[in-house]
Amino acid sequence: MSAKSWRLWIAVIILVALTARMTAVFALKRWDASMPGVNRQLAVSLNESGTFTFREHGTVGPSSVTTPVYPVLLAAIFRTFGSETPTAYFAAITLNAIFGALTAGVVATWVRRAGSLGHFRPTAEAPRQPGPRIERLAIAAGLVVALWPPQIFAATFAQPLALTVLCITSACLLWARAITDHGLLTWLGCCIALSIAALIEPPFVAAVGFAGMITLMMRAWPLDVRVRNVAVLALVSILTLLPWISRNLAVHGRALFTTTLWQHVWAGANPHATGSDRLPLTPDRRAAAGSGWSHDDSDAEFARVPMMQIDLIAPAGRAALREQPEVAREAIFRGWASDWLGEHRSTWIAQLPTRIGKWWWIDYDHPMSRNPLALIPRTLAAAGALVALPLLLRRRAGFALPAVVLAAMFVAASLTIATAKMTILIEPLQLGLIFSAMLVLIGLREPAGATTPQSRHLSAGHALAAGEPLAAHVQARSAR
């Protein structure tokens, strides 16, 4: 397939994805119920007072309940289209639809790149130009992501899910390119995308650290490239994350990343723990969810859906949290979690498979989990990726970063709780891994002796670089 034809297919994939997401937006009338969560109040405070403040548990003060990327973006949208107006929310979810559409194109390009990498054949000396069957499979991967129901639905919320997914998949694509392209710009792009994802979602901070360690061990790169890559990753991540941590040190007196860490730990370490932030989905709770939720996050008593772990805090506990700054509330949650873990550690460990299952598959205590448009796609993605991972880890060079991202999310779900958001964030990776594994399972690569004009040029170039006489190289290829 020519470069022009490939670009045309990517444009088609993006257009299909954008159409699907905007259709969902109009069908659901999301501008009236975009559910921005905590981002709404933070964006309003930025516009009104220029401060990052949040009101919860009867007190208003400097906040780190979430990181600044999406609240700042939402604040800019509010300034442009009006604060909390339907037009502003429509602009926000349209932007998310664009992010989701671009993600579909990125996944297609990632699968195509993976199919052309030499690590699919361990004896290969150079990446091969993708054959037509590999390109068709990559196009199929992009179209699947474009039309995948959970990803379409996620783009209809005024939340940073679509932006984070775009950053993560872009980092994986650039990592795969960096396997053979040792230029600085490719690696710099990978580092920037990964660092922005970490700034949006704290679990990906661990992915940055894991990526640094993996980079040092990557034999696909010469030693000097490995050292340079680690240095660039460290510099980019520091420049991206340190300002936020420094701000929190100045505001809260502690060098923390978020003030909800121990609340999440407590949600998985309390007498009512289910492995997620939700209580068991009984028929009554499911009916209550369908009757409508309050989207006002101005106070804890009314901010959360009445099926959450935090809703069962006893009155004495609520009184302890009330009118406390965020850091003090974190200390309270830490004390509660530590006390419970001290007495019920075995119970917490026994719930580990539940937490991992809700992360990798679906949070079946979430009201939407019973919808076939969520349950069936999630089951297919989780099962398929579980089969794909062992196949691809043997060809670890190009899939090291996706594995690192999944490992970071695994750690987060193991130590805290699983959430529906975490599942959405890894879903395009799961789909990309499934299609990449198909290249191994059904042998879509050309036979061992097959060549294309491009691969003959590449092979000859590597022969010259290795000092092999060209005539001898051509004679050897002819003999094969």
C-alpha positions in Angstrom: 0.0 0.0 0.0 1.4 3.4 -0.9 1.9 6.1 1.7 -0.9 8.1 0.1 -3.3 5.2 0.4 -2.4 4.6 4.0 -2.9 8.2 4.9 -6.3 8.0 3.2 -7.3 5.0 5.3 -6.2 6.8 8.5 -8.4 9.7 7.5 -11.3 7.3 7.0 -10.7 5.7 10.4 -10.6 9.1 12.1 -13.8 10.2 10.3 -15.7 7.0 11.2 -14.6 7.4 14.9 -15.5 11.1 15.0 -18.9 10.4 13.4 -19.7 7.6 15.9 -18.8 9.7 18.9 -20.7 12.8 17.8 -23.7 10.6 17.0 -23.6 9.3 20.6 -23.3 12.9 21.9 -26.4 14.0 20.0 -28.3 10.8 20.8 -27.7 11.2 24.5 -27.9 15.0 24.5 -24.7 15.0 26.5 -24.4 18.8 26.7 -27.1 18.6 29.4 -25.5 15.8 31.4 -21.8 15.7 30.6 -20.9 14.7 34.2 -17.6 16.7 34.6 -17.3 15.7 38.3 -14.7 17.5 40.3 -13.3 19.2 37.2 -16.3 21.5 37.0 -15.8 23.2 40.4 -12.1 23.5 39.9 -12.6 25.1 36.5 -15.1 27.6 37.9 -12.7 28.5 40.7 -9.9 29.0 38.3 -12.0 31.5 36.3 -13.5 33.3 39.3 -10.6 33.6 41.6 -7.6 32.3 39.7 -7.0 29.6 42.4 -7.3 25.8 42.4 -9.8 25.5 45.2 -12.5 22.9 46.0 -15.4 22.7 48.4 -15.9 19.4 50.2 -16.9 18.2 53.6 -18.0 21.7 54.6 -14.7 23.5 53.9 -13.3 25.4 51.0 -9.6 25.5 50.3 -6.6 24.8 48.1 -7.2 21.5 46.4 -5.3 18.6 44.9 -8.2 16.2 44.5 -7.2 15.9 40.9 -4.3 17.1 38.7 -4.6 20.4 36.8 -4.5 19.5 33.1 -8.2 18.9 32.5 -9.6 21.6 34.9 -7.4 24.2 33.2 -8.6 23.0 29.8 -12.2 23.1 31.0 -11.7 26.6 32.5 -10.5 27.8 29.1 -13.6 26.3 27.4 -15.8 28.0 30.0 -14.1 31.4 29.4 -14.7 31.0 25.7 -18.2 29.6 25.6 -19.7 30.7 28.9 -19.3 29.1 32.3 -21.2 25.9 32.6 -23.4 26.6 29.6 -24.6 23.8 27.3 -22.5 25.3 24.6 -19.4 25.0 26.7 -20.1 21.4 27.6 -20.8 20.6 24.0 -17.4 22.1 23.1 -15.7 20.0 25.8 -17.3 16.7 24.7 -16.7 17.6 21.0 -13.0 18.0 21.9 -13.1 14.6 23.6 -14.7 13.1 20.4 -11.7 14.5 18.5 -9.3 13.0 21.0 -11.0 9.6 20.7 -11.1 9.7 16.9 -7.3 10.5 16.8 -6.8 7.5 19.2 -8.3 5.2 16.6 -5.9 6.4 14.0 -3.0 6.1 16.4 -3.9 2.5 17.3 -4.1 1.6 13.6 -0.6 3.1 13.0 0.8 1.4 16.1 -0.4 -2.1 14.9 1.0 -1.4 11.4 4.3 -0.4 12.9 4.4 -3.5 15.2 3.8 -5.7 12.2 6.8 -4.2 10.4 9.2 -4.6 13.2 11.9 -7.2 13.1 11.1 -8.4 16.6 8.3 -10.5 15.1 11.0 -12.6 13.6 13.9 -12.7 16.2 16.5 -13.5 13.4 15.6 -10.4 11.4 18.2 -7.7 11.1 15.9 -4.8 10.2 12.3 -3.9 10.2 10.4 -4.9 7.0 8.0 -2.8 5.1 4.5 -3.8 6.2 2.9 -6.2 3.7 -0.7 -5.7 2.5 -2.1 -8.2 4.9 -0.5 -6.5 7.9 -1.9 -3.2 6.7 -5.4 -4.6 6.4 -5.2 -5.9 9.9 -4.0 -2.5 11.2 -6.9 -0.9 9.4 -9.2 -3.3 11.1 -7.7 -2.5 14.5 -8.3 1.2 13.9 -11.9 0.6 12.8 -12.6 -1.6 15.8 -11.4 1.2 18.2 -13.4 3.7 16.2 -16.6 1.8 16.7 -15.9 0.2 20.1 -18.9 1.1 22.3 -17.2 1.7 25.7 -14.7 4.1 24.0 -17.5 5.9 22.2 -19.4 6.3 25.5 -16.4 7.5 27.4 -15.9 10.3 24.9 -19.3 11.7 25.8 -18.2 12.8 29.3 -16.5 16.1 30.1 -13.6 14.3 31.7 -10.0 13.6 30.7 -10.5 10.0 29.7 -10.2 10.5 25.9 -7.2 12.8 26.3 -5.3 10.4 28.6 -6.0 7.4 26.2 -4.7 9.5 23.3 -1.5 10.3 25.2 -0.9 6.6 26.2 -1.5 5.2 22.8 0.7 7.9 21.2 3.5 7.0 23.6 3.2 3.3 22.6 3.3 4.2 18.9 6.4 6.4 19.3 8.1 3.8 21.5 7.6 1.2 18.7 9.0 3.7 16.2 12.0 4.4 18.5 13.0 0.8 18.3 14.5 1.4 14.9 14.4 5.2 14.7 17.1 6.3 17.1 16.5 10.0 16.5 16.0 12.3 19.4 12.6 13.7 18.2 10.8 10.3 18.1 12.0 9.5 21.7 11.2 13.0 22.9 7.7 12.7 21.6 7.3 9.4 23.4 8.5 11.0 26.7 6.2 14.0 26.4 3.1 11.9 25.7 3.9 9.5 28.6 4.6 12.4 31.0 1.4 14.2 30.2 -0.5 11.0 30.8 1.2 10.7 34.1 0.3 14.3 35.0 -3.4 13.6 34.2 -3.7 10.2 35.9 -1.4 9.5 38.9 -1.1 5.7 38.3 0.9 6.5 35.2 3.7 8.1 37.3 4.8 4.6 38.1 4.8 3.8 34.4 7.3 6.6 33.9 9.6 5.0 36.4 9.1 1.5 35.0 9.8 2.8 31.5 13.1 4.3 32.7 14.2 0.9 34.1 13.1 -1.0 31.0 14.9 1.5 28.7 18.3 0.7 30.4 17.7 -3.0 29.7 16.6 -2.7 26.0 19.2 -4.5 23.9 17.5 -3.2 20.8 19.3 0.0 21.5 23.0 0.6 21.7 24.3 1.6 25.1 24.7 5.3 24.3 21.2 5.5 23.0 19.9 3.8 26.1 21.7 6.3 28.3 20.5 9.2 26.3 16.9 8.0 26.3 16.9 7.5 30.1 18.3 11.0 30.5 15.7 12.5 28.2 12.8 10.6 29.9 14.0 11.8 33.3 14.3 15.4 32.2 10.9 15.5 30.5 9.1 13.9 33.4 10.8 16.2 35.9 9.8 19.3 33.9 6.3 18.0 33.5 5.6 16.7 37.0 7.8 18.7 39.3 5.9 22.1 39.1 2.7 20.4 40.3 4.5 18.6 43.1 6.2 21.9 44.1 2.9 23.7 44.1 1.4 21.0 46.4 4.4 21.3 48.7 3.9 25.1 49.0 0.1 24.8 49.4 -0.2 21.6 51.6 3.2 21.5 53.2 3.8 18.1 51.7 5.4 16.9 48.4 2.4 14.9 47.3 0.8 14.3 43.9 -2.9 14.0 44.9 -4.9 14.3 48.1 -7.1 11.3 47.3 -4.6 8.5 47.5 -5.4 7.3 50.9 -9.1 7.7 50.3 -8.7 5.2 47.5 -6.7 2.9 49.7 -9.4 3.1 52.3 -12.1 2.3 49.7 -10.4 -1.0 49.2 -9.7 -1.5 52.9 -12.9 -1.1 54.9 -15.7 -3.5 56.1 -17.8 -2.8 53.0 -14.9 -3.1 50.4 -15.9 -4.7 47.1 -12.6 -4.1 45.2 -13.9 -0.9 43.6 -15.2 2.4 44.9 -18.8 1.1 44.7 -21.0 -0.9 47.0 -22.6 -4.2 45.7 -25.0 -3.5 42.9 -28.3 -4.7 44.4 -31.6 -4.3 42.5 -32.5 -1.4 44.7 -29.2 0.4 44.0 -29.5 -0.3 40.3 -33.0 1.3 40.3 -31.7 4.2 42.3 -29.0 4.8 39.8 -31.5 4.7 36.9 -33.6 7.3 38.6 -31.0 10.0 38.2 -27.8 11.1 40.0 -26.9 14.4 41.5 -24.0 15.9 39.6 -23.3 18.7 42.1 -19.9 18.1 43.6 -20.0 21.0 46.0 -20.4 18.9 49.1 -19.6 15.3 50.0 -23.1 14.6 51.2 -24.5 15.4 47.8 -21.5 15.0 45.5 -21.4 11.2 45.1 -23.7 8.6 43.8 -25.4 7.0 46.8 -23.8 3.6 46.0 -20.2 4.5 46.8 -18.0 3.2 49.6 -17.8 6.7 51.2 -21.6 6.9 51.6 -21.5 4.3 54.4 -19.1 6.4 56.6 -20.6 6.6 60.1 -21.8 10.0 61.4 -18.8 10.1 63.7 -16.5 9.6 60.8 -18.3 12.3 58.8 -17.9 14.7 61.7 -14.2 14.0 61.8 -13.8 14.8 58.1 -16.0 17.9 58.3 -14.2 21.3 58.0 -10.8 19.7 57.7 -8.3 20.6 54.9 -7.6 18.0 52.3 -4.2 17.0 53.8 -5.9 16.4 57.2 -8.6 14.3 55.6 -6.0 12.2 53.9 -4.4 11.6 57.3 -7.8 10.5 58.6 -8.3 8.1 55.7 -4.8 6.8 56.1 -5.5 6.1 59.8 -8.8 4.3 59.0 -7.2 2.2 56.3 -4.1 1.3 58.4 -6.3 0.3 61.4 -8.5 -2.0 59.2 -5.5 -3.5 57.4 -3.9 -4.3 60.7 -6.8 -6.5 61.7 -8.0 -7.7 58.3 -4.9 -8.1 56.2 -5.9 -11.6 55.0 -9.3 -10.3 53.9 -7.6 -7.5 51.9 -5.2 -10.0 50.3 -8.1 -12.4 49.5 -9.9 -9.5 47.6 -6.8 -9.0 45.3 -8.3 -11.2 42.5 -11.5 -9.2 42.7 -9.7 -5.9 42.4 -7.6 -7.2 39.5 -10.7 -8.7 37.8 -12.7 -5.5 38.0 -9.7 -3.6 36.6 -8.9 -6.0 33.7 -12.5 -6.9 32.9 -15.3 -4.8 34.3 -16.5 -3.4 37.5 -19.7 -5.5 37.8 -21.0 -3.3 40.6 -21.2 -0.3 38.3 -24.7 0.2 37.0 -23.5 0.4 33.4 -21.8 -3.0 33.7 -25.0 -4.8 33.0 -25.5 -3.1 29.7 -24.7 -5.5 26.8 -22.9 -2.6 25.0 -20.5 -2.5 27.9 -20.4 -6.1 29.1 -19.9 -7.9 25.7 -17.1 -5.6 24.4 -15.3 -5.6 27.8 -15.4 -9.4 28.0 -14.0 -9.7 24.5 -11.2 -7.2 25.1 -10.2 -8.7 28.5 -10.2 -12.3 27.3 -8.4 -11.5 24.0 -5.7 -9.4 25.6 -5.1 -12.1 28.2 -4.3 -14.5 25.4 -2.3 -11.9 23.5 0.0 -10.8 26.3 2.1 -14.0 26.6 2.5 -14.2 22.8 3.8 -10.6 22.6 6.0 -10.6 25.7 8.3 -13.0 23.9 8.8 -10.2 21.3 9.3 -7.7 24.1 11.1 -4.9 22.4 8.2 -3.2 20.7 5.7 -4.0 23.4 7.8 -3.1 26.4 6.0 0.2 27.0 2.4 -1.2 26.7 3.5 -3.9 29.2 4.9 -1.2 31.5 1.7 0.8 31.4 -0.3 -2.3 32.2 2.0 -3.1 35.0 1.6 0.3 36.5 -2.2 0.1 36.4 -2.0 -3.4 37.8 0.0 -2.1 40.8 -2.5 0.8 41.3 -5.5 -1.6 41.2 -3.8 -4.1 43.5 -2.9 -1.5 46.2 -6.0 0.7 46.0 -9.2 -0.1 44.1 -10.3 -0.7 40.5 -12.5 1.9 38.8 -14.4 2.0 35.6 -12.1 4.8 34.5 -9.0 2.6 34.9 -10.6 0.0 32.6 -11.4 2.6 29.9 -7.8 3.8 30.0 -6.3 0.4 29.2 -8.9 -0.7 26.7 -7.3 0.6 23.5 -4.1 -1.1 24.6 -5.9 -4.3 25.0 -7.4 -4.0 21.6 -4.1 -3.1 20.0 -2.4 -6.1 21.7 -5.1 -8.4 20.4 -4.6 -7.4 16.8 -0.8 -7.4 17.1 -1.0 -11.0 18.5 -3.0 -12.0 15.4 0.1 -11.3 13.4 1.7 -14.1 15.3 -1.3 -16.5 15.7 -2.4 -16.6 12.1 1.0 -16.0 10.4 0.1 -12.8 8.6 3.8 -12.0 8.0 5.3 -13.1 4.8 7.1 -16.4 4.7 10.7 -16.5 5.9 12.2 -16.2 2.4 9.8 -13.7 0.9 11.0 -10.2 0.1 9.6 -7.0 -1.2 11.5 -4.4 -3.1 11.7 -2.2 0.0 12.9 -5.1 2.2 15.6 -6.0 -0.4 16.9 -2.4 -0.3 16.9 -2.5 3.5 18.7 -5.8 3.7 21.3 -4.7 1.2 21.9 -1.5 3.2 22.4 -3.5 6.4 24.8 -5.8 4.5 26.9 -2.8 3.4 26.8 -1.3 6.9 28.1 -4.6 8.3 31.0 -4.6 5.8 29.7 -7.5 3.7 30.5 -7.2 0.0 27.4 -6.4 -1.9 28.0 -9.0 -4.6 28.3 -11.7 -1.9 25.1 -10.5 -0.3 23.2 -10.6 -3.6 24.6 -14.0 -4.4 23.5 -15.3 -1.0 20.0 -13.9 -1.4 19.8 -15.5 -4.9 20.8 -18.8 -3.4 17.9 -18.6 -0.9 
